[in-house]
């Protein structure tokens, strides 16, 4: 689940006259790359040195609910880049609000974030991974 949220948070956002929009093709390319890395991390050890000891994992399945919870579009729309939104809420709050049961201690502080990561500077979704 953490990896899905990471990917969701890395969705590329494009801007148009009607405001930012999710680039679904870019999101798909990043999701495909993430799954390739998960099933064969050793193939990417030259790119990601920390993967030397990582064991293969199963492929992820896209989850529309978690994609909606991801904050990439919100960050683009409201012009911020942070683990906590301008209203003071972290991703734990939004995952719980979407119907997922979380440990009660994970909800004590509305700013808690045990799932997503932010990455700046990548020109594409794949670069961000």
N, C-alpha and C positions, 0 to 999 in steps of 0.2 A: 504494500500500500504506500509506503514511503516513496518508493521509486516512481509510482504513478503520480503522486503529488508533485514530486520533483519535476517530472516531465511536464505536467500540466502547468506548473508555474513557469516553465521555460517556453511555453507556446509563443511563437512569434506573433507579434502584433503589427498590423499594417495600419497606416493612417490614410484616411480619405476625407473628402469634404464633409461627410456625415459622421466623422469621428473614427476612433480606432476600431479595428475589427480583427478577429482571430484569423490568421493565415492557416487554414486547415491543411493545406499541402505541406507547409513547413512543419506543422505539428506532427503530421503523419511521418515525415522523413526522420524527425528526431525520435519519435516513438519506435520506428523500425530499427534505427541505430542502437537505441537503448536495449532493445531485445537481443540484437546481435551480440552486443557486449555481454549481456547477462548469460547467454547460452555458451559463449566461448570467450571468457575474459582474457585468456592467455594470448589470443590473437591480437589483442589490443595493448599488450604490455609495453610495446615501444612508444605508444602514444600516452598511456597512463601507467607510469612506473609503479604506482601503488597497487596495481592489479596482479603483481607477481604471485601472491599467495591467495588470491580470491578464487573460490570454488565456483563452478558453473551453477547457475540458478535457472529456474523455469522461466518461460516467457511470461510477460505480463499481458493481461487482457485489458482493453480499454474500458473505462468506467465513466459513463456520461455524467453521473452524479458528482464524482470527484473532479471531473473536468470543469463542471459548473462552479464548484467550490474554489478552484484555483484562482489566484488573485491577479494573474497577468493582465487580463483585460481591465480589471478595476484599477491596477496601478497605472496603466496607460491612460485610462479615462480621467482619473483624478490626479495624474501627474505626480506620482510618488514612487519610490523604490525602496521597500523596506519589508521586514518580516511582520510588522504590525501595521495595520491600516491607519489612516488618519483618525478613525473613530476609536482607536485603541484596542482593536481585536486582532488576535493572531489566528493562524489556520486551525488550531484545535477548536476554537469557538465555531468556526464555519463548518467543520466536519461534523461536529456534534449537532449543530443546527440542521444539517442535511439529513439527519436521522441515524447517524452512526453512534453506537454506544462506545464511550471512552471511559477510561479509569476516572473516577471522581476527582482524584488529585490532579489530573491533567486539565481540569476545568476550573481549578481554584482561582487562577489568575487569567483574566480574559486575554492577556497578551501571550500566553503560552503558545509555543510552536514546537511540536515534536515531530513534524512531518515534512515540511517543505524547506527548500533552499532557494536563495536568490542568486543569480549569476548575471553579471553585467559584462558587456564588451563583446559578446559573440555577435557576429553578423548574421548568423543563421541559427536555427534551432539545434542543428548538429554541432555547430561550434560551441554552443552553450553547454552541451553535454560534456 
